[in-house]
C-alpha cells in the first residue's frame, strides 16, 4: 500500500479513493494507527480520529475498481 501511494497510484471506486485494512479497527489500536498513517499519507496529512473509522466495511477489489496513476 505504501509503495502504491508513493507512486501516485490509487485504487478508486468511481471518483472516490479507497483505503482498506485486513484488521478490523475494533480489534487493535494497530489497525487504527495504520489506517491513520495511510490516510494521512494519501490525503496530505489530514489527521483522522478513532471516531472517523469506528466502523468499517470490507471491500474486495473487482473489475468495478480502477487503478489510477498520476
N, C-alpha and C positions, 0 to 999 in steps of 0.2 A: 504494500500500500504506500509506504514512504517513497519508494522508487517511482511509483506511478504518479504521485503528487509532485515530486521534484521535477519530473519530466514535463510537467504541464498538462498531463493527460488526466481525464476524469471519467468516471463511469456515470452516465446520465440516464434518466428516465424522462423522456420529453425534454424539458428545459431545466429540470431540477438535478443538481448533483446528488450523488448517493454515497453515504458512508455506512459501513457496517462493521459489526464485531461478532465473533462467534461466542463470546462470553456475555451472558445477559447482565445488564448493569446492576441488577439487584443481588447478584451472587458475589460480587467482589468489587472493591474500590479500584482494582487494577483495570477492570473494564472501563470504568468511568474515566480514569486517568488517561488511558489510551485513546478513548473516543474524544476526550477534550483536546489532547495533543494533536490528533489527526484533524479534528475540526479546525483548530487554530492554525494548523499548517495549511490547510486547504482554503480557509476563508480569512486570510490576512489577520491572524491573531485575535479574532473576536472571541473573548472568553465565554464559555458556557458553564452553567452551574449544574449540579446534580438534578435539580428540578427540570431542566431542559431535556434530559434524557432519562427521566424517571421510568418511562415506559418505552418499550421498543417493539419494532415489527421486524420479523425475519424476512429478508428479501433475498431471493436467489436469482442470480443473473440468468437471463434468457435472451432470445433474439429481440425482445422488446426493448432491451437496453442497447445503448451505443457507446463506444469508446471514442472520446474526442480528445485530440491533442491540439494545444495552441502554441 
